[in-house]
Amino acid sequence: MTQDLLKFVSWNVNGLRACASKGFDQVFGDLEADFFCLQETKMQAGQLDLEFPGYQSFWNYADKKGYSGTAIYTRHTPLAVTYGMGVDEHDHEGRVITMEMPDFYLVTVYVPNSQDGLRRLDYRMRWEDDFRAYVTRLDKVKPVIICGDLNVAHEEIDIKNPSSNHRNAGFTDEERAKMTTLLEAGFTDTFRYFYPDKRDAYSWWSYRFKARERNAGWRIDYFLTSRLLNDRLAGASIHDEIYGSDHCPVELLLGR
């Protein structure tokens, strides 16, 4: 990585032990990120020894085995690391890690899925409000970089088949409105900042119906940044050439 840029990568690995058997080490080395954030690790402490020279790693595990979980690998020593968002209702599923750096906070997040039949939609709405309150509090202290699987395709351009998905988890009016509210609270969707009209750019594909072969996907993995960082944004990309999960990695380049 060039000296004047920081590279951030975020990937929902859909089970890190499974992904590790599908070339995770190679991807990690090839991408050469300063910060490599993971969601849905589906691990408990001690289940996998996966460390890389020059990196520290930080892990948040769900209470429930084989479920959820997040991690951050970093080349840069943080000032502090916290787990969860300080709301007991939300802090047992390993969904949030916050890393404080000198000039920003990095928050990796795995947002709860509203589930089939939208049975968890009400909970999801509470989560959204509490998470937005959490990151806006941080944003009053220093700029925030949010990355992860936000489990929502924000606009119709972010999903292959919008008309048939309006009441499906991840594309309900309620979830999309919460995303709009989060952005309006002072955050930039970095991919759309660079590519406002780009179509067929997705980060998740169902394992069913050969969805990835047909590129029938959803863009649900994001880097959101405080608007204060807009003048430092240097690039955003979706690595849809990388396999190993039903999601692909997404990337942000930030000027120092």
C-alpha positions in Angstrom: 0.0 0.0 0.0 1.3 3.4 -0.8 2.4 5.6 2.1 -0.3 8.2 1.6 -3.3 5.8 1.6 -4.9 3.5 4.1 -6.7 0.5 2.8 -9.7 -1.0 4.5 -11.3 -4.3 3.6 -14.5 -5.8 5.0 -15.8 -9.3 4.3 -18.7 -11.4 5.6 -16.9 -14.7 5.5 -20.0 -16.8 6.4 -18.0 -19.0 8.8 -14.3 -18.3 9.0 -13.3 -21.9 9.5 -15.1 -22.8 6.2 -13.6 -19.8 4.5 -10.1 -20.6 5.7 -10.4 -23.9 3.8 -11.3 -22.0 0.6 -8.3 -19.7 0.3 -8.8 -17.0 2.9 -5.1 -16.8 3.6 -4.4 -16.1 0.0 -7.1 -13.4 -0.2 -5.8 -11.8 3.0 -2.3 -11.7 1.6 -3.3 -10.5 -1.8 -5.4 -7.6 -0.6 -2.7 -6.2 1.7 -5.2 -4.2 3.8 -4.2 -1.9 6.7 -7.5 -3.0 8.4 -9.2 -6.2 7.5 -12.7 -6.5 9.1 -14.7 -9.7 9.2 -18.4 -10.5 9.9 -20.2 -13.8 10.6 -17.0 -15.5 11.8 -19.2 -18.2 13.5 -16.5 -19.0 16.0 -15.7 -19.1 19.7 -12.3 -18.3 21.2 -9.7 -21.0 20.5 -11.4 -22.7 17.6 -9.0 -21.4 14.9 -5.5 -20.0 15.2 -5.4 -17.6 12.3 -2.8 -14.9 12.7 -0.7 -13.0 10.2 2.7 -11.5 10.6 2.5 -7.7 11.2 -1.1 -7.8 12.3 -2.9 -7.7 15.6 -6.4 -9.2 15.7 -9.4 -8.4 17.9 -12.5 -10.7 18.2 -16.1 -10.4 19.4 -17.8 -13.8 19.8 -21.5 -14.5 20.1 -22.7 -16.2 23.3 -24.3 -18.8 21.0 -21.9 -21.2 19.4 -21.4 -21.1 15.6 -23.3 -17.9 15.2 -22.6 -14.3 14.2 -19.3 -12.9 15.4 -16.9 -10.2 14.1 -13.2 -9.6 14.0 -10.6 -6.9 12.9 -7.1 -7.5 11.8 -5.0 -4.3 12.0 -1.4 -3.3 11.0 -1.8 -0.2 13.2 -2.0 -0.3 17.0 -5.3 1.1 18.2 -5.7 3.5 21.1 -8.5 1.4 22.4 -10.9 -1.4 21.4 -14.4 -1.9 22.6 -17.0 -4.6 22.0 -20.7 -4.1 21.5 -22.4 -0.8 21.8 -23.3 -0.7 25.5 -26.9 -1.9 25.1 -27.4 -5.3 26.8 -30.2 -6.3 24.4 -27.8 -6.2 21.5 -24.5 -7.1 23.0 -24.6 -10.9 23.2 -24.3 -11.8 19.5 -20.8 -10.5 18.8 -21.9 -8.0 16.2 -19.9 -4.8 16.9 -16.2 -4.0 17.4 -15.0 -0.4 17.7 -11.4 0.5 17.2 -10.2 3.9 18.2 -7.4 5.3 16.1 -5.8 8.8 16.6 -8.0 10.5 13.9 -11.0 8.2 13.5 -13.1 5.4 14.9 -13.4 2.2 12.9 -16.6 0.3 13.6 -17.2 -3.2 12.1 -20.7 -4.4 12.3 -22.9 -7.4 11.4 -26.4 -6.1 11.4 -29.1 -8.6 12.5 -31.1 -10.1 9.7 -34.9 -9.6 9.9 -35.4 -13.3 9.1 -38.0 -15.2 7.1 -41.4 -13.9 7.6 -39.8 -10.7 9.0 -40.1 -12.3 12.5 -37.1 -10.2 13.7 -38.1 -7.0 12.0 -39.3 -5.3 15.2 -36.0 -6.2 16.9 -34.1 -5.0 13.9 -35.8 -1.6 14.1 -34.7 -1.2 17.8 -31.2 -2.2 16.8 -31.1 0.4 14.0 -32.1 3.2 16.3 -29.6 2.2 19.0 -26.8 1.7 16.5 -27.4 5.0 14.9 -27.4 6.7 18.3 -24.1 4.9 19.1 -22.2 5.9 16.0 -23.5 9.5 16.0 -22.2 9.8 19.6 -18.8 8.7 18.4 -19.0 11.1 15.4 -19.2 14.0 17.8 -15.8 13.0 19.2 -13.9 12.1 15.9 -14.9 10.9 12.4 -16.3 7.4 12.1 -15.7 4.6 9.5 -18.5 2.0 9.6 -18.1 -1.2 7.7 -19.7 -4.6 7.4 -22.8 -6.5 6.4 -25.6 -4.0 7.0 -28.2 -6.5 5.8 -30.0 -4.0 3.6 -30.0 -3.2 -0.1 -30.6 0.6 0.2 -32.0 1.5 -3.2 -33.5 -0.4 -6.1 -30.2 0.0 -7.9 -28.6 -2.1 -5.1 -30.6 -5.3 -5.9 -31.1 -7.3 -9.0 -34.9 -7.9 -8.7 -36.4 -5.1 -6.6 -40.0 -5.6 -7.6 -40.2 -9.2 -6.2 -38.3 -8.4 -3.0 -40.2 -5.5 -1.4 -41.4 -7.5 1.6 -38.3 -9.7 1.9 -35.8 -9.3 4.7 -33.1 -6.8 3.6 -35.3 -4.9 1.2 -38.3 -3.8 3.3 -39.4 -0.2 3.3 -38.7 -0.1 7.0 -35.1 -1.3 6.7 -34.3 0.9 3.7 -35.8 3.9 5.6 -33.5 3.3 8.6 -30.5 3.2 6.2 -31.6 6.6 4.8 -31.9 8.0 8.3 -28.4 6.8 9.2 -26.9 8.4 6.1 -28.9 11.6 6.8 -27.3 11.6 10.3 -24.0 12.5 8.7 -22.6 9.5 6.8 -21.6 8.8 3.2 -22.1 5.6 1.4 -18.6 5.5 -0.1 -19.4 3.2 -3.0 -22.2 5.4 -4.2 -20.0 8.5 -3.6 -17.7 7.2 -6.4 -20.3 5.3 -8.5 -23.7 6.9 -8.0 -25.3 5.2 -11.0 -23.4 1.9 -11.3 -25.7 -1.0 -11.7 -25.2 -4.8 -11.3 -22.7 -4.1 -8.5 -23.4 -6.6 -5.7 -21.7 -8.1 -2.7 -24.0 -11.0 -1.8 -25.6 -13.7 -3.8 -27.8 -16.5 -2.7 -26.4 -20.0 -2.9 -29.6 -21.0 -4.7 -30.6 -20.8 -8.3 -27.0 -20.2 -9.5 -27.5 -16.6 -8.4 -23.8 -15.7 -8.5 -23.3 -17.2 -12.0 -26.2 -15.0 -13.1 -25.1 -12.0 -11.0 -28.5 -11.9 -9.4 -27.3 -10.3 -6.2 -27.7 -7.7 -3.5 -25.3 -4.9 -2.4 -25.6 -5.2 1.4 -21.9 -4.8 2.5 -20.8 -1.2 2.9 -18.3 1.3 4.0 -20.0 4.3 5.5 -17.9 7.3 6.6 -18.5 10.5 8.4 -19.1 13.3 6.0 -16.1 15.0 7.6 -14.0 12.4 5.8 -15.4 13.1 2.3 -12.3 15.0 1.2 -10.1 12.0 2.2 -12.1 9.4 0.3 -9.7 8.0 -2.4 -11.5 4.9 -3.8 -14.1 2.3 -3.1 -14.5 -1.1 -4.7 -16.4 -4.4 -4.6 -14.2 -7.5 -5.1 -16.8 -9.7 -6.9 -13.9 -11.7 -8.4 -13.2 -13.2 -4.9 -14.9 -16.3 -3.8 -14.9 -18.3 -0.6 -18.2 -17.0 0.9 -21.7 -16.0 -0.4 -20.5 -12.5 0.1 -17.4 -10.9 -1.5 -15.0 -8.4 0.1 -15.6 -4.6 -0.2 -12.8 -2.0 0.0 -12.2 1.6 0.9 -9.1 3.7 0.3 -8.7 6.7 2.5 -6.1 9.4 2.3 -4.1 9.9 5.4 
